[in-house]
Amino acid sequence: MSPQAAAPQRMAISIGPLLYYWPRETLLHFYSDMAESPVDTIVLGEVVCSRRYEMKTSDWLDLAHDLSGAGKEVVLATQALVESDADLRTLRRIAEQGDFMVEVGDVSALNVMTDTHARFVLGPHINVYSRAALNEYLALEPARWVPPIELPIAAIGQINGAAPPVPTEVFAYGRMPLAFSARCFTARHHRLSKDQCDFRCREDADGLMLSTADGEPFLVLNGIQTQSAATQCLIGEHSALLAAGVQRVRLSPSTQRFREVLDLFDGVMNAGAPVDSALAALEGMSLPGGLVNGFAHGRAGLEWSRA
């Protein structure tokens, strides 16, 4: 009898912030499920649009305490585009709460982190594309960093070097946030103004799909955020990620059989489950827009390769 294959070196799993506008009951049910899941870290907070009112800052804090009580590390995220004095007040309240680490969504938040001495994560929208750039932020003592989604795994390895200077977390699953704008494209699609949008983004639990003239999925509108139509999937990159100094992967919430996706990632990354079987299961889900991993390999983001 052959000896049992050894489990791979463990890769921590994080759940990124919810990017869509879900009803409160749906959102709370999702996080109740995540409390019972194998995830290590859950990132909470509204990062796209401050007008979304289902969850206030106090509600996010209450949820954070509940999830922390369930044994999860909780990180509170800040907005990627700070537009008003109200946004700044919310940012400062998150920084000053003191119980949980904060994910910085925008460089403008760093001064607040410094002023409040908050422990923080450099989020994926902070432009770090070289070791020199990372070194500048290291002077502020971040707890970890999340590289930009378009940064190839090899480039992450070059930045980290032989001894990564700070823990690294990679966006490994989900529709990729590509851009933010002061204009709300969802409202514009419905011929509404941003300030009188009727919260139409609640109608699209995974964003509003845009297709080309040929009917091919192209982009997704999510309020002021533009996403890829395709889903980033790095489930087959465990060895490459470890070699690049990555200690954790991030999965972005969606309604598309997310718990199954989470279990597949945990199985491959941490229990030695075969990658081919997991990929077949993911491909069998027929996710709108399909799966992609081109950015991870230094190619066009919409490319997909099993190799």
Secondary structure, 3 states (H helix, E strand, C coil): CCCCCCCCCCCEEEECCCCCCCCHHHHHHHHHHHHCCCCCEEEECCCCCCCCCCCCHHHHHHHHHHHHHCCCEEEEECCCCCCCHHHHHHHHHHHHCCCCEEEECCHHHHHHHHHHCCCEEECCCCCCCCHHHHHHHHCCCCCEECCCCCCCHHHHHHHHCCCCCCCEEEEEEEEEEEEECCCCHHHHHCCCCHHHCCCHHHHCCCCEEEECCCCCEEEEEECCEEEEEEEEECCCCHHHHHHCCCCEEEECCCCCCHHHHHHHHHHHHHHCCCHHHHHHHHHHCCCCCCEECCHHHCCCCCCCCCC
